[in-house]
């Protein structure tokens, strides 16, 4: 009986120690690290705010929808495999890849359709549409597009916002980064916000 009591007390002490360590100390430690300048934004979801209101995350690409497709003033993200529409917009709550191989007939057909739609939207030849404009990412929510895809959209954005093309090019350059892997990428949400501000408000 004495040995059983000792084992019970030892077990309770272990339980108490690990409860404090893993239930209190560890969570507080993770929270404290997330408050370090430079890490806080990532820990909070990299939320972008304007006038105190959250307008999106710099890590999640959600394709903008133009009120009038004929006067579309926005830069567009890559398409999402989870979207019912061949070009998007995607649904962040159900992101994911299609898992279709490069020779899958449905995928090849979707890429061909996207290429035709984008070429018509931008007023260019299909051969000028870059690969990332017609293919989806693993998550389907890539926040950035290639510089080539952004350049393709500049004339339309400038025309439909009334901004000079050179101004739009500067805004694109200002929102071009290394995308974390050294490959230049244009953050679509950030450049659209910059375009909206430069054009004098929402479109």
C-alpha positions in Angstrom: 0.0 0.0 0.0 2.9 2.3 0.9 4.5 1.6 -2.5 1.2 2.3 -4.4 0.9 5.6 -2.6 4.4 6.6 -3.5 3.8 5.7 -7.2 0.6 7.7 -7.2 2.2 10.7 -5.7 5.1 10.5 -8.2 2.7 10.2 -11.1 0.8 13.3 -9.9 4.0 15.3 -9.6 5.0 14.3 -13.1 1.5 15.3 -14.3 1.7 18.6 -12.5 5.2 19.4 -13.9 4.3 18.6 -17.5 1.0 20.4 -17.2 2.9 23.6 -16.1 5.6 23.1 -18.7 3.5 22.2 -21.7 0.2 23.9 -20.7 1.6 27.2 -19.5 5.3 27.8 -20.0 5.5 26.5 -23.6 2.5 28.4 -24.9 3.7 31.6 -23.2 7.1 31.1 -24.7 5.7 30.7 -28.2 3.5 33.8 -27.7 6.5 35.8 -26.4 8.6 34.8 -29.5 5.7 35.9 -31.8 5.9 39.4 -30.3 9.5 39.9 -31.4 9.6 42.8 -33.9 9.7 41.4 -37.4 7.8 38.2 -36.5 4.6 39.7 -35.1 3.1 40.3 -38.6 3.7 36.7 -39.7 2.3 35.4 -36.4 -0.9 37.4 -36.9 -1.4 36.2 -40.4 0.4 39.0 -42.3 -2.9 41.0 -42.3 -2.9 44.1 -44.5 -5.0 47.0 -43.1 -6.2 50.3 -44.5 -7.8 53.0 -42.3 -7.9 50.5 -39.4 -9.8 47.9 -41.4 -8.4 44.5 -42.5 -8.4 44.2 -46.3 -6.7 40.9 -46.7 -3.5 38.9 -46.1 -0.2 39.3 -48.0 0.1 35.5 -47.9 -3.3 34.6 -49.4 -4.2 35.3 -53.0 -7.9 35.9 -53.6 -8.6 37.0 -57.2 -10.5 40.3 -57.4 -13.8 40.5 -59.2 -14.4 43.5 -61.4 -17.9 45.2 -61.1 -17.8 45.6 -64.9 -15.6 43.0 -66.6 -15.4 45.2 -69.7 -13.7 47.9 -67.6 -11.7 45.6 -65.3 -9.2 47.8 -63.4 -7.5 45.0 -61.4 -4.4 42.8 -61.6 -5.4 39.2 -61.3 -3.9 36.3 -59.4 -3.1 32.9 -60.8 -6.1 30.6 -61.3 -7.3 28.3 -58.5 -7.9 24.6 -59.0 -10.7 24.8 -56.5 -12.7 27.4 -58.4 -15.8 26.5 -60.4 -14.8 29.2 -62.9 -11.8 28.3 -65.1 -10.0 31.6 -64.1 -11.3 31.9 -60.5 -11.7 33.5 -58.1 -10.7 30.7 -55.7 -12.2 29.9 -52.3 -9.6 30.2 -49.5 -11.6 27.8 -47.3 -11.1 25.0 -49.7 -7.7 25.5 -51.3 -5.7 22.8 -52.8 -4.1 21.4 -56.0 -6.0 19.4 -58.7 -3.4 16.6 -58.6 -3.7 16.3 -62.4 -0.6 15.3 -64.4 0.7 17.4 -67.3 -0.9 15.0 -69.9 -4.3 15.0 -68.2 -6.9 15.9 -70.9 -9.0 18.0 -68.5 -6.0 19.9 -67.4 -4.7 20.5 -70.9 -8.2 21.7 -71.9 -8.4 24.0 -68.9 -5.0 25.5 -69.7 -6.0 26.1 -73.3 -9.3 27.8 -72.3 -7.5 30.0 -69.8 -5.0 31.0 -72.4 -7.7 32.1 -74.8 -9.6 34.0 -72.1 -6.6 35.8 -70.8 -5.3 36.7 -74.3 -8.7 38.1 -75.1 -8.9 40.0 -71.8 -5.4 41.6 -72.3 -5.7 42.0 -76.0 -2.6 40.0 -76.9 -1.7 36.8 -78.8 -2.1 33.5 -76.9 1.7 32.9 -77.3 2.3 36.0 -75.1 0.4 34.6 -72.1 3.0 33.4 -69.5 2.8 29.9 -68.0 1.8 31.1 -64.4 -1.2 32.9 -65.8 -2.8 29.6 -66.9 -1.5 27.1 -64.3 -2.5 26.8 -60.6 -0.2 26.5 -57.6 -0.2 23.7 -55.0 -2.4 25.7 -52.7 -4.3 27.5 -55.3 -4.0 30.7 -53.3 -0.6 32.0 -54.4 -0.5 35.7 -53.4 2.1 36.6 -56.1 2.3 36.5 -59.9 5.4 36.6 -62.1 6.7 39.9 -63.3 5.8 38.8 -66.9 2.2 38.2 -66.0 2.0 41.6 -64.2 3.6 43.3 -67.2 1.0 41.7 -69.5 -1.8 43.3 -67.4 -0.3 46.8 -67.1 -1.9 48.3 -70.3 -5.4 47.1 -69.3 -5.1 48.3 -65.7 -3.7 51.7 -66.9 -6.5 52.1 -69.5 -9.3 51.2 -67.1 -8.0 53.3 -64.2 -7.0 56.3 -66.2 -3.4 56.1 -64.8 -0.4 56.5 -67.1 1.2 53.2 -67.9 4.6 54.4 -66.5 2.9 55.1 -63.2 1.3 51.6 -63.1 4.8 50.1 -64.0 6.3 51.9 -61.0 3.6 50.6 -58.7 4.3 47.1 -60.0 8.0 47.6 -59.3 7.3 48.9 -55.8 5.4 45.7 -55.0 7.8 43.2 -56.5 9.7 41.1 -54.1 11.7 37.9 -53.9 8.7 35.8 -52.8 11.0 34.3 -50.1 12.9 32.1 -52.6 14.7 34.7 -54.7 12.3 34.6 -57.6 10.8 38.0 -58.3 7.0 38.0 -57.7 4.4 40.8 -57.6 2.0 40.7 -54.7 -1.4 41.1 -56.3 -3.3 42.4 -53.2 -0.6 45.0 -52.5 -0.3 46.3 -56.1 -4.1 46.5 -56.4 -4.3 48.6 -53.3 -1.6 50.8 -54.6 -3.4 51.2 -57.9 -6.7 51.9 -56.2 -5.0 54.6 -54.0 -3.3 56.2 -57.0 -6.5 56.2 -59.0 -8.3 58.0 -56.3 -10.4 55.3 -54.6 -12.4 52.1 -55.3 -13.4 50.9 -58.7 
